[in-house]
Amino acid sequence: MDTSSTESDTTVPEHFLAALYGCSALALGAAVWSAMAAVFGPWSLPAAPGLGWMIAWACRHGGRRADAVVRVTAWLLATAGALFSLLVLSVFAATQTSPESGLRLHAVGLEYLGFFAEPPWFGSAAVLLTLAGTWSVLRDLPSRRATARPALGLARAAVGAGPGPSLAAVDEPDARAA
């Protein structure tokens, strides 16, 4: 009976931590960026990549390795963070434009769609800049593969490019085990 831990046992907590850290960064970053957008308006757009950067960094830190699940989690949470920030901003804008009517879903929806449909397309620019911040964190991360090391040793041996096992040395342990 083999009681050693497999890779799937260790990746589930790492992926959970990546999502948990990313959601925490999303909540904090969305609150800060929406407040900045409410105060500064379009001048807050240069801070939008910071939201994506913070979410992607938190996912990478929580995941502790660069695999596809951590990357996809970072991209999805960054997009959700930008959209959630714009939703909070549209709630603020709807309450400021008509304070006597109260908070109505129709007014919030019109403000939210206005960010994407009317020039200068503040919402679209915010989402794209947030994704640019995410890309800046994830672009230099090497992918980890379980078979990367043995394949590298065989490639070196086949080419003869320096230290590493030769093809005969790779086959020898199998011969000794028999």
Contacts in CASP RR format, 6 or more apart in sequence:
PFRMAT RR
TARGET T0000
AUTHOR 0000-0000-0000
METHOD contacts of the structure
MODEL  1
MDTSSTESDTTVPEHFLAALYGCSALALGAAVWSAMAAVFGPWSLPAAPG
LGWMIAWACRHGGRRADAVVRVTAWLLATAGALFSLLVLSVFAATQTSPE
SGLRLHAVGLEYLGFFAEPPWFGSAAVLLTLAGTWSVLRDLPSRRATARP
ALGLARAAVGAGPGPSLAAVDEPDARAA
7 146 0 8 1.000
11 67 0 8 1.000
11 69 0 8 1.000
14 62 0 8 1.000
14 63 0 8 1.000
14 64 0 8 1.000
14 65 0 8 1.000
14 70 0 8 1.000
15 63 0 8 1.000
15 69 0 8 1.000
15 70 0 8 1.000
15 73 0 8 1.000
17 62 0 8 1.000
17 63 0 8 1.000
17 64 0 8 1.000
18 59 0 8 1.000
18 60 0 8 1.000
18 62 0 8 1.000
18 63 0 8 1.000
18 69 0 8 1.000
18 70 0 8 1.000
18 73 0 8 1.000
18 74 0 8 1.000
19 59 0 8 1.000
19 73 0 8 1.000
19 77 0 8 1.000
20 62 0 8 1.000
21 58 0 8 1.000
21 59 0 8 1.000
21 61 0 8 1.000
21 62 0 8 1.000
21 63 0 8 1.000
22 55 0 8 1.000
22 58 0 8 1.000
22 59 0 8 1.000
22 62 0 8 1.000
22 73 0 8 1.000
22 74 0 8 1.000
22 77 0 8 1.000
23 77 0 8 1.000
24 58 0 8 1.000
25 54 0 8 1.000
25 55 0 8 1.000
25 57 0 8 1.000
25 58 0 8 1.000
25 59 0 8 1.000
25 77 0 8 1.000
26 55 0 8 1.000
26 77 0 8 1.000
26 80 0 8 1.000
26 81 0 8 1.000
26 84 0 8 1.000
28 54 0 8 1.000
29 51 0 8 1.000
29 54 0 8 1.000
29 55 0 8 1.000
29 81 0 8 1.000
29 85 0 8 1.000
30 51 0 8 1.000
30 81 0 8 1.000
30 84 0 8 1.000
30 85 0 8 1.000
30 88 0 8 1.000
31 88 0 8 1.000
32 51 0 8 1.000
33 44 0 8 1.000
33 47 0 8 1.000
33 48 0 8 1.000
33 50 0 8 1.000
33 51 0 8 1.000
33 85 0 8 1.000
34 85 0 8 1.000
34 86 0 8 1.000
34 88 0 8 1.000
34 89 0 8 1.000
34 92 0 8 1.000
36 44 0 8 1.000
36 47 0 8 1.000
37 44 0 8 1.000
37 85 0 8 1.000
37 89 0 8 1.000
37 126 0 8 1.000
38 89 0 8 1.000
38 92 0 8 1.000
38 93 0 8 1.000
41 122 0 8 1.000
42 120 0 8 1.000
42 122 0 8 1.000
45 122 0 8 1.000
45 125 0 8 1.000
45 126 0 8 1.000
45 129 0 8 1.000
46 129 0 8 1.000
48 82 0 8 1.000
48 125 0 8 1.000
48 126 0 8 1.000
48 129 0 8 1.000
48 130 0 8 1.000
49 129 0 8 1.000
49 130 0 8 1.000
49 132 0 8 1.000
49 133 0 8 1.000
49 136 0 8 1.000
50 130 0 8 1.000
50 133 0 8 1.000
51 78 0 8 1.000
51 81 0 8 1.000
51 82 0 8 1.000
51 85 0 8 1.000
51 130 0 8 1.000
51 133 0 8 1.000
52 78 0 8 1.000
52 81 0 8 1.000
52 82 0 8 1.000
52 130 0 8 1.000
52 131 0 8 1.000
52 133 0 8 1.000
52 134 0 8 1.000
52 137 0 8 1.000
53 133 0 8 1.000
53 134 0 8 1.000
53 136 0 8 1.000
53 137 0 8 1.000
55 74 0 8 1.000
55 77 0 8 1.000
55 78 0 8 1.000
55 81 0 8 1.000
55 134 0 8 1.000
56 74 0 8 1.000
56 75 0 8 1.000
56 78 0 8 1.000
56 133 0 8 1.000
56 134 0 8 1.000
56 136 0 8 1.000
56 137 0 8 1.000
56 138 0 8 1.000
57 137 0 8 1.000
59 70 0 8 1.000
59 73 0 8 1.000
59 74 0 8 1.000
59 77 0 8 1.000
60 66 0 8 1.000
60 70 0 8 1.000
60 74 0 8 1.000
60 137 0 8 1.000
60 138 0 8 1.000
60 141 0 8 1.000
62 70 0 8 1.000
63 70 0 8 1.000
65 144 0 8 1.000
66 138 0 8 1.000
66 141 0 8 1.000
66 142 0 8 1.000
66 143 0 8 1.000
66 144 0 8 1.000
67 143 0 8 1.000
67 144 0 8 1.000
68 143 0 8 1.000
71 138 0 8 1.000
71 141 0 8 1.000
74 134 0 8 1.000
74 137 0 8 1.000
74 138 0 8 1.000
75 131 0 8 1.000
75 134 0 8 1.000
75 138 0 8 1.000
78 130 0 8 1.000
78 131 0 8 1.000
78 133 0 8 1.000
78 134 0 8 1.000
79 127 0 8 1.000
79 130 0 8 1.000
79 131 0 8 1.000
81 130 0 8 1.000
82 123 0 8 1.000
82 126 0 8 1.000
82 127 0 8 1.000
82 130 0 8 1.000
82 131 0 8 1.000
83 127 0 8 1.000
85 126 0 8 1.000
86 112 0 8 1.000
86 115 0 8 1.000
86 123 0 8 1.000
86 126 0 8 1.000
86 127 0 8 1.000
87 108 0 8 1.000
87 112 0 8 1.000
89 115 0 8 1.000
90 108 0 8 1.000
90 109 0 8 1.000
90 111 0 8 1.000
90 112 0 8 1.000
90 115 0 8 1.000
91 103 0 8 1.000
91 108 0 8 1.000
91 111 0 8 1.000
93 111 0 8 1.000
94 103 0 8 1.000
94 104 0 8 1.000
94 107 0 8 1.000
94 108 0 8 1.000
94 109 0 8 1.000
94 110 0 8 1.000
94 111 0 8 1.000
95 102 0 8 1.000
95 103 0 8 1.000
97 107 0 8 1.000
97 111 0 8 1.000
98 107 0 8 1.000
101 107 0 8 1.000
115 121 0 8 1.000
115 122 0 8 1.000
115 123 0 8 1.000
115 124 0 8 1.000
115 126 0 8 1.000
116 123 0 8 1.000
116 124 0 8 1.000
153 164 0 8 1.000
153 165 0 8 1.000
154 167 0 8 1.000
154 170 0 8 1.000
155 161 0 8 1.000
156 162 0 8 1.000
156 163 0 8 1.000
156 164 0 8 1.000
156 165 0 8 1.000
157 164 0 8 1.000
157 165 0 8 1.000
157 166 0 8 1.000
157 167 0 8 1.000
157 169 0 8 1.000
157 170 0 8 1.000
158 167 0 8 1.000
160 166 0 8 1.000
END
